[in-house]
Amino acid sequence: MEKGCHSCLNCVKLRRSNTQASCLALKELVGRNGNCWAYSNDPDFWKRYEKAVRQYAAVHGQ
């Protein structure tokens, strides 16, 4: 795999289990070929995601 490749294998949004892997952002693993627009290697992605969800809920009353 190329360094810096936008592949599912090194994306923080990939959910891995003993039997399969699935993308938490998309229905398909489009990054298998290294060209995923939803790719992220940010280790704080989920922390920032949760914060944004809480802020959105507070503003929109959900």
PDB file as gemmi writes it, atoms N, CA and C in Angstrom:
CRYST1    1.000    1.000    1.000  90.00  90.00  90.00 P 1                      
ATOM      1  N   MET A   1       0.843  -1.190   0.000  1.00  0.00           N  
ATOM      2  CA  MET A   1       0.000   0.000   0.000  1.00  0.00           C  
ATOM      3  C   MET A   1       0.884   1.247   0.000  1.00  0.00           C  
ATOM      4  N   GLU A   2       0.506   2.223  -0.769  1.00  0.00           N  
ATOM      5  CA  GLU A   2       1.292   3.446  -0.881  1.00  0.00           C  
ATOM      6  C   GLU A   2       1.162   4.286   0.383  1.00  0.00           C  
ATOM      7  N   LYS A   3       2.224   5.005   0.696  1.00  0.00           N  
ATOM      8  CA  LYS A   3       2.190   5.946   1.812  1.00  0.00           C  
ATOM      9  C   LYS A   3       1.238   7.087   1.455  1.00  0.00           C  
ATOM     10  N   GLY A   4       0.339   7.442   2.367  1.00  0.00           N  
ATOM     11  CA  GLY A   4      -0.601   8.523   2.127  1.00  0.00           C  
ATOM     12  C   GLY A   4      -1.794   8.121   1.281  1.00  0.00           C  
ATOM     13  N   CYS A   5      -1.923   6.854   0.974  1.00  0.00           N  
ATOM     14  CA  CYS A   5      -3.015   6.355   0.157  1.00  0.00           C  
ATOM     15  C   CYS A   5      -4.334   6.474   0.922  1.00  0.00           C  
ATOM     16  N   HIS A   6      -5.364   6.938   0.278  1.00  0.00           N  
ATOM     17  CA  HIS A   6      -6.680   7.075   0.912  1.00  0.00           C  
ATOM     18  C   HIS A   6      -7.428   5.754   0.812  1.00  0.00           C  
ATOM     19  N   SER A   7      -6.946   4.788   1.534  1.00  0.00           N  
ATOM     20  CA  SER A   7      -7.463   3.427   1.486  1.00  0.00           C  
ATOM     21  C   SER A   7      -8.256   3.105   2.737  1.00  0.00           C  
ATOM     22  N   CYS A   8      -9.213   2.202   2.601  1.00  0.00           N  
ATOM     23  CA  CYS A   8      -9.998   1.752   3.743  1.00  0.00           C  
ATOM     24  C   CYS A   8      -9.113   1.159   4.840  1.00  0.00           C  
ATOM     25  N   LEU A   9      -8.044   0.516   4.451  1.00  0.00           N  
ATOM     26  CA  LEU A   9      -7.218  -0.194   5.416  1.00  0.00           C  
ATOM     27  C   LEU A   9      -6.577   0.707   6.467  1.00  0.00           C  
ATOM     28  N   ASN A  10      -6.370   1.994   6.162  1.00  0.00           N  
ATOM     29  CA  ASN A  10      -5.756   2.884   7.143  1.00  0.00           C  
ATOM     30  C   ASN A  10      -6.656   4.075   7.478  1.00  0.00           C  
ATOM     31  N   CYS A  11      -7.950   3.902   7.328  1.00  0.00           N  
ATOM     32  CA  CYS A  11      -8.923   4.961   7.619  1.00  0.00           C  
ATOM     33  C   CYS A  11      -9.489   4.773   9.028  1.00  0.00           C  
ATOM     34  N   VAL A  12      -9.669   5.871   9.769  1.00  0.00           N  
ATOM     35  CA  VAL A  12     -10.207   5.774  11.128  1.00  0.00           C  
ATOM     36  C   VAL A  12     -11.695   5.432  11.131  1.00  0.00           C  
ATOM     37  N   LYS A  13     -12.357   5.543   9.997  1.00  0.00           N  
ATOM     38  CA  LYS A  13     -13.792   5.256   9.915  1.00  0.00           C  
ATOM     39  C   LYS A  13     -14.086   3.792   9.604  1.00  0.00           C  
ATOM     40  N   LEU A  14     -13.062   2.977   9.502  1.00  0.00           N  
ATOM     41  CA  LEU A  14     -13.254   1.555   9.228  1.00  0.00           C  
ATOM     42  C   LEU A  14     -13.532   0.813  10.523  1.00  0.00           C  
ATOM     43  N   ARG A  15     -14.650   0.101  10.561  1.00  0.00           N  
ATOM     44  CA  ARG A  15     -14.989  -0.724  11.722  1.00  0.00           C  
ATOM     45  C   ARG A  15     -14.518  -2.145  11.419  1.00  0.00           C  
ATOM     46  N   ARG A  16     -13.659  -2.640  12.263  1.00  0.00           N  
ATOM     47  CA  ARG A  16     -13.112  -3.981  12.065  1.00  0.00           C  
ATOM     48  C   ARG A  16     -13.687  -4.944  13.096  1.00  0.00           C  
ATOM     49  N   SER A  17     -14.012  -6.134  12.650  1.00  0.00           N  
ATOM     50  CA  SER A  17     -14.414  -7.195  13.561  1.00  0.00           C  
ATOM     51  C   SER A  17     -13.653  -8.454  13.170  1.00  0.00           C  
ATOM     52  N   ASN A  18     -13.855  -9.507  13.904  1.00  0.00           N  
ATOM     53  CA  ASN A  18     -13.162 -10.762  13.597  1.00  0.00           C  
ATOM     54  C   ASN A  18     -13.595 -11.342  12.254  1.00  0.00           C  
ATOM     55  N   THR A  19     -14.808 -11.040  11.822  1.00  0.00           N  
ATOM     56  CA  THR A  19     -15.334 -11.655  10.603  1.00  0.00           C  
ATOM     57  C   THR A  19     -15.374 -10.740   9.395  1.00  0.00           C  
ATOM     58  N   GLN A  20     -15.476  -9.430   9.597  1.00  0.00           N  
ATOM     59  CA  GLN A  20     -15.564  -8.528   8.447  1.00  0.00           C  
ATOM     60  C   GLN A  20     -15.181  -7.108   8.816  1.00  0.00           C  
ATOM     61  N   ALA A  21     -15.035  -6.283   7.799  1.00  0.00           N  
ATOM     62  CA  ALA A  21     -14.766  -4.860   7.989  1.00  0.00           C  
ATOM     63  C   ALA A  21     -15.841  -4.081   7.246  1.00  0.00           C  
ATOM     64  N   SER A  22     -16.266  -2.959   7.827  1.00  0.00           N  
ATOM     65  CA  SER A  22     -17.264  -2.131   7.156  1.00  0.00           C  
ATOM     66  C   SER A  22     -16.968  -0.670   7.439  1.00  0.00           C  
ATOM     67  N   CYS A  23     -17.376   0.168   6.513  1.00  0.00           N  
ATOM     68  CA  CYS A  23     -17.168   1.607   6.633  1.00  0.00           C  
ATOM     69  C   CYS A  23     -18.279   2.208   7.475  1.00  0.00           C  
ATOM     70  N   LEU A  24     -17.931   3.070   8.417  1.00  0.00           N  
ATOM     71  CA  LEU A  24     -18.925   3.726   9.254  1.00  0.00           C  
ATOM     72  C   LEU A  24     -19.494   4.975   8.598  1.00  0.00           C  
ATOM     73  N   ALA A  25     -18.892   5.438   7.501  1.00  0.00           N  
ATOM     74  CA  ALA A  25     -19.364   6.639   6.823  1.00  0.00           C  
ATOM     75  C   ALA A  25     -20.147   6.331   5.550  1.00  0.00           C  
ATOM     76  N   LEU A  26     -19.818   5.232   4.895  1.00  0.00           N  
ATOM     77  CA  LEU A  26     -20.429   4.901   3.612  1.00  0.00           C  
ATOM     78  C   LEU A  26     -20.966   3.480   3.620  1.00  0.00           C  
ATOM     79  N   LYS A  27     -21.863   3.187   2.706  1.00  0.00           N  
ATOM     80  CA  LYS A  27     -22.423   1.839   2.617  1.00  0.00           C  
ATOM     81  C   LYS A  27     -21.454   0.854   1.980  1.00  0.00           C  
ATOM     82  N   GLU A  28     -20.520   1.339   1.204  1.00  0.00           N  
ATOM     83  CA  GLU A  28     -19.550   0.488   0.525  1.00  0.00           C  
ATOM     84  C   GLU A  28     -18.138   0.898   0.931  1.00  0.00           C  
ATOM     85  N   LEU A  29     -17.208  -0.006   0.772  1.00  0.00           N  
ATOM     86  CA  LEU A  29     -15.800   0.314   1.006  1.00  0.00           C  
ATOM     87  C   LEU A  29     -15.218   0.850  -0.299  1.00  0.00           C  
ATOM     88  N   VAL A  30     -15.542   2.096  -0.631  1.00  0.00           N  
ATOM     89  CA  VAL A  30     -15.093   2.674  -1.898  1.00  0.00           C  
ATOM     90  C   VAL A  30     -13.603   2.959  -1.902  1.00  0.00           C  
ATOM     91  N   GLY A  31     -12.981   2.982  -0.748  1.00  0.00           N  
ATOM     92  CA  GLY A  31     -11.558   3.276  -0.658  1.00  0.00           C  
ATOM     93  C   GLY A  31     -10.650   2.085  -0.902  1.00  0.00           C  
ATOM     94  N   ARG A  32     -11.220   0.958  -1.278  1.00  0.00           N  
ATOM     95  CA  ARG A  32     -10.389  -0.217  -1.546  1.00  0.00           C  
ATOM     96  C   ARG A  32      -9.323   0.082  -2.590  1.00  0.00           C  
ATOM     97  N   ASN A  33      -9.657   0.944  -3.525  1.00  0.00           N  
ATOM     98  CA  ASN A  33      -8.721   1.308  -4.585  1.00  0.00           C  
ATOM     99  C   ASN A  33      -7.901   2.545  -4.239  1.00  0.00           C  
ATOM    100  N   GLY A  34      -8.048   3.053  -3.022  1.00  0.00           N  
ATOM    101  CA  GLY A  34      -7.261   4.191  -2.579  1.00  0.00           C  
ATOM    102  C   GLY A  34      -7.765   5.536  -3.042  1.00  0.00           C  
ATOM    103  N   ASN A  35      -9.066   5.661  -3.268  1.00  0.00           N  
ATOM    104  CA  ASN A  35      -9.603   6.922  -3.765  1.00  0.00           C  
ATOM    105  C   ASN A  35     -10.926   7.253  -3.082  1.00  0.00           C  
ATOM    106  N   CYS A  36     -10.945   7.302  -1.771  1.00  0.00           N  
ATOM    107  CA  CYS A  36     -12.186   7.545  -1.032  1.00  0.00           C  
ATOM    108  C   CYS A  36     -12.281   9.008  -0.604  1.00  0.00           C  
ATOM    109  N   TRP A  37     -13.402   9.646  -0.906  1.00  0.00           N  
ATOM    110  CA  TRP A  37     -13.585  11.052  -0.534  1.00  0.00           C  
ATOM    111  C   TRP A  37     -13.877  11.202   0.961  1.00  0.00           C  
ATOM    112  N   ALA A  38     -14.310  10.147   1.645  1.00  0.00           N  
ATOM    113  CA  ALA A  38     -14.632  10.217   3.071  1.00  0.00           C  
ATOM    114  C   ALA A  38     -13.464   9.795   3.957  1.00  0.00           C  
ATOM    115  N   TYR A  39     -12.321   9.506   3.386  1.00  0.00           N  
ATOM    116  CA  TYR A  39     -11.142   9.023   4.111  1.00  0.00           C  
ATOM    117  C   TYR A  39     -10.681  10.012   5.183  1.00  0.00           C  
ATOM    118  N   SER A  40     -10.240   9.472   6.306  1.00  0.00           N  
ATOM    119  CA  SER A  40      -9.639  10.302   7.353  1.00  0.00           C  
ATOM    120  C   SER A  40      -8.596   9.490   8.110  1.00  0.00           C  
ATOM    121  N   ASN A  41      -7.480  10.114   8.387  1.00  0.00           N  
ATOM    122  CA  ASN A  41      -6.475   9.491   9.247  1.00  0.00           C  
ATOM    123  C   ASN A  41      -6.284  10.324  10.510  1.00  0.00           C  
ATOM    124  N   ASP A  42      -7.240  11.192  10.798  1.00  0.00           N  
ATOM    125  CA  ASP A  42      -7.211  12.060  11.975  1.00  0.00           C  
ATOM    126  C   ASP A  42      -7.533  11.241  13.229  1.00  0.00           C  
ATOM    127  N   PRO A  43      -6.607  11.109  14.161  1.00  0.00           N  
ATOM    128  CA  PRO A  43      -6.871  10.314  15.360  1.00  0.00           C  
ATOM    129  C   PRO A  43      -7.953  10.908  16.256  1.00  0.00           C  
ATOM    130  N   ASP A  44      -8.250  12.194  16.115  1.00  0.00           N  
ATOM    131  CA  ASP A  44      -9.294  12.842  16.916  1.00  0.00           C  
ATOM    132  C   ASP A  44     -10.618  12.963  16.170  1.00  0.00           C  
ATOM    133  N   PHE A  45     -10.752  12.272  15.057  1.00  0.00           N  
ATOM    134  CA  PHE A  45     -11.965  12.393  14.241  1.00  0.00           C  
ATOM    135  C   PHE A  45     -13.228  12.136  15.050  1.00  0.00           C  
ATOM    136  N   TRP A  46     -13.275  11.021  15.771  1.00  0.00           N  
ATOM    137  CA  TRP A  46     -14.509  10.673  16.485  1.00  0.00           C  
ATOM    138  C   TRP A  46     -14.785  11.631  17.640  1.00  0.00           C  
ATOM    139  N   LYS A  47     -13.773  12.155  18.277  1.00  0.00           N  
ATOM    140  CA  LYS A  47     -13.971  13.139  19.350  1.00  0.00           C  
ATOM    141  C   LYS A  47     -14.590  14.419  18.773  1.00  0.00           C  
ATOM    142  N   ARG A  48     -14.050  14.888  17.662  1.00  0.00           N  
ATOM    143  CA  ARG A  48     -14.593  16.095  17.020  1.00  0.00           C  
ATOM    144  C   ARG A  48     -15.984  15.846  16.450  1.00  0.00           C  
ATOM    145  N   TYR A  49     -16.229  14.646  15.951  1.00  0.00           N  
ATOM    146  CA  TYR A  49     -17.543  14.265  15.430  1.00  0.00           C  
ATOM    147  C   TYR A  49     -18.592  14.350  16.537  1.00  0.00           C  
ATOM    148  N   GLU A  50     -18.307  13.741  17.678  1.00  0.00           N  
ATOM    149  CA  GLU A  50     -19.254  13.760  18.800  1.00  0.00           C  
ATOM    150  C   GLU A  50     -19.529  15.184  19.273  1.00  0.00           C  
ATOM    151  N   LYS A  51     -18.509  16.018  19.320  1.00  0.00           N  
ATOM    152  CA  LYS A  51     -18.676  17.413  19.724  1.00  0.00           C  
ATOM    153  C   LYS A  51     -19.587  18.143  18.741  1.00  0.00           C  
ATOM    154  N   ALA A  52     -19.381  17.937  17.453  1.00  0.00           N  
ATOM    155  CA  ALA A  52     -20.212  18.587  16.430  1.00  0.00           C  
ATOM    156  C   ALA A  52     -21.664  18.121  16.519  1.00  0.00           C  
ATOM    157  N   VAL A  53     -21.875  16.853  16.802  1.00  0.00           N  
ATOM    158  CA  VAL A  53     -23.233  16.327  16.940  1.00  0.00           C  
ATOM    159  C   VAL A  53     -23.930  16.966  18.131  1.00  0.00           C  
ATOM    160  N   ARG A  54     -23.221  17.082  19.265  1.00  0.00           N  
ATOM    161  CA  ARG A  54     -23.806  17.715  20.456  1.00  0.00           C  
ATOM    162  C   ARG A  54     -24.146  19.178  20.184  1.00  0.00           C  
ATOM    163  N   GLN A  55     -23.249  19.895  19.497  1.00  0.00           N  
ATOM    164  CA  GLN A  55     -23.514  21.303  19.173  1.00  0.00           C  
ATOM    165  C   GLN A  55     -24.713  21.442  18.250  1.00  0.00           C  
ATOM    166  N   TYR A  56     -24.820  20.596  17.258  1.00  0.00           N  
ATOM    167  CA  TYR A  56     -25.935  20.629  16.322  1.00  0.00           C  
ATOM    168  C   TYR A  56     -27.246  20.366  17.074  1.00  0.00           C  
ATOM    169  N   ALA A  57     -27.234  19.368  17.953  1.00  0.00           N  
ATOM    170  CA  ALA A  57     -28.435  19.029  18.714  1.00  0.00           C  
ATOM    171  C   ALA A  57     -28.855  20.180  19.621  1.00  0.00           C  
ATOM    172  N   ALA A  58     -27.893  20.868  20.219  1.00  0.00           N  
ATOM    173  CA  ALA A  58     -28.213  21.991  21.098  1.00  0.00           C  
ATOM    174  C   ALA A  58     -28.831  23.143  20.316  1.00  0.00           C  
ATOM    175  N   VAL A  59     -28.334  23.400  19.132  1.00  0.00           N  
ATOM    176  CA  VAL A  59     -28.842  24.512  18.310  1.00  0.00           C  
ATOM    177  C   VAL A  59     -30.211  24.173  17.729  1.00  0.00           C  
ATOM    178  N   HIS A  60     -30.388  22.936  17.315  1.00  0.00           N  
ATOM    179  CA  HIS A  60     -31.624  22.541  16.620  1.00  0.00           C  
ATOM    180  C   HIS A  60     -32.612  21.826  17.523  1.00  0.00           C  
ATOM    181  N   GLY A  61     -32.356  21.785  18.820  1.00  0.00           N  
ATOM    182  CA  GLY A  61     -33.275  21.227  19.787  1.00  0.00           C  
ATOM    183  C   GLY A  61     -33.572  19.744  19.631  1.00  0.00           C  
ATOM    184  N   GLN A  62     -32.562  18.991  19.306  1.00  0.00           N  
ATOM    185  CA  GLN A  62     -32.766  17.547  19.146  1.00  0.00           C  
ATOM    186  C   GLN A  62     -32.001  16.791  20.183  1.00  0.00           C  
TER     187      GLN A  62                                                      
END                                                                             
